Amino acid sequence: MVGKGPSSRIEKGYYQTMVSAHSYPTWQNNSGHRFDEAEIEAATRVLRSGHLSRVDGTEAAALEDEFAARFGVAHAAAGSSGSAVLHMAVAALDLNPGDEVICPPITDFGSVLGVLAQGLVPVFADLDPLTGCMTPETIEAQITPQTKAVMLVHLFGHAAYVEAVVDLCAPRGIKVIEDCAQAYLTETPSGCLVGAIGDIGCFSLQQSKHITTGDGGLAMTNDADLARRMRLFADKGWPRDTGERTHLFLGLNYRITDLVAAVGRVQLAKLDAVVADRRRVVRELVAQLDMPLITSPTDFEHDTFWLTPFVIADDAPFTNHEFCAALAGTGVPVVPGYLQRSVNQTPVFTELRTFGDSGWPLTSPPAARVIDYANLDLPVTADLIGRSLICLWANENWSADDIATAAAAMNAAYQEVSGG
Ligand SMILES: *Cc1c(COP(=O)(O)O)cnc(C)c1O
């Protein structure tokens, strides 16, 4: 195992780095991951073969098959990152510039970049105050005749009401893409795995995710046409299976490599244990917390805790920034609000920094209307980022000592800021 590193890199940009009293296992290195001889053997096998590309290779195809089998879906398509497979998913819908896609304002930018790149218009819906996910109600409020898809993010590993969202969208011909980058093996309350309920589910293998290859991603669907379009989009629109060197539509090169895929196969085999241990760590941590004005996670059966979210009550006399500042120097890896600004508040949207100075596709045309992204009415989003949401980077490798030390530090910080 690589030694535990300080978690200060995570906090950089939020708080001044201080000397940590305790080093927690972190996703930045193997202290918070599970790489061992099996990944080394897989990478070595591919290197020794001298065939590192997925084209005419076997590893990426095997990863796709194993991924589809684990999730019980018909098709999986790998790509070079989570953002890449999300872009593949959006592109596979074959929409027209100016069509609208409803997106959450608190998510990784990878959720929206494919939307913009395809000339589509992100429309932001507000969030549930406890889960940070869009709800059927907030989504319905944003539906227009231009709405063609919903980008549903299962934030922090909690299922985002996906069955109800599909019930809302399917009769209206609106497609649902599930962004499961943070939600490996997350289940809905009825026990269905997220990712296979909407039209396409997308996963990331980036360094911080439950399982990782550094970068990489997988999209899955039960629709053979969508699967084929995703594969073509990731490979220049080139239908290699027909033997013809032509390009059926505009695609990119988003191919995963066989070298990466071989490592991904080993990581995938460890996923169930990773999720089980993560649920146990968070359950044990929450059991030791005494923070009455903060809502802690409760669903250790269905949630998978990419980040562990805590939400401060409306009437509490402190904010997420104050709580996290009180933890500075303890090494407990917390982030107030997850984001520093909502996605719609980034220059991409507020200054229309897309393609040169055109503002395309957020201009009209192709958009049916010009959205004032800087001044959207998203009160829950603003409250989550600015006041109520605390995110903890716990992971499956935390020991009983890590858990007890973090719980004690959090309880002490709570006492300090609540004046208790
Ligand atoms: C990580 C992440 C992405 C993007 O994945 P990359 O592999 O980093 O491109 C997209 N959406 C969410 C919700 C994520 O957490």
The ligand as an SDF file (V2000), in Angstrom:
LIG
                    3D

 15 15  0  0  0  0  0  0  0  0999 V2000
  -17.0600   12.5790  -12.0870 C   0  0  0  0  0  0  0  0  0  0  0  0
  -18.3700   12.9790  -12.6350 C   0  0  0  0  0  0  0  0  0  0  0  0
  -18.5850   13.1980  -14.0040 C   0  0  0  0  0  0  0  0  0  0  0  0
  -17.4770   13.2370  -15.0300 C   0  0  0  0  0  0  0  0  0  0  0  0
  -16.6920   12.1360  -15.0330 O   0  0  0  0  0  0  0  0  0  0  0  0
  -15.1810   12.2690  -15.5780 P   0  0  0  0  0  0  0  0  0  0  0  0
  -14.7700   10.8350  -15.6570 O   0  0  0  0  0  0  0  0  0  0  0  0
  -14.4370   13.0550  -14.5570 O   0  0  0  0  0  0  0  0  0  0  0  0
  -15.2350   12.9160  -16.8940 O   0  0  0  0  0  0  0  0  0  0  0  0
  -19.8550   13.4870  -14.4480 C   0  0  0  0  0  0  0  0  0  0  0  0
  -20.8810   13.5760  -13.5860 N   0  0  0  0  0  0  0  0  0  0  0  0
  -20.7220   13.3900  -12.2680 C   0  0  0  0  0  0  0  0  0  0  0  0
  -21.9120   13.4830  -11.3940 C   0  0  0  0  0  0  0  0  0  0  0  0
  -19.4600   13.1150  -11.7430 C   0  0  0  0  0  0  0  0  0  0  0  0
  -19.3150   12.9560  -10.4230 O   0  0  0  0  0  0  0  0  0  0  0  0
  1  2  1  0
  2  3  1  0
  2 14  2  0
  3  4  1  0
  3 10  2  0
  4  5  1  0
  5  6  1  0
  6  7  2  0
  6  8  1  0
  6  9  1  0
 10 11  1  0
 11 12  2  0
 12 13  1  0
 12 14  1  0
 14 15  1  0
M  END
$$$$
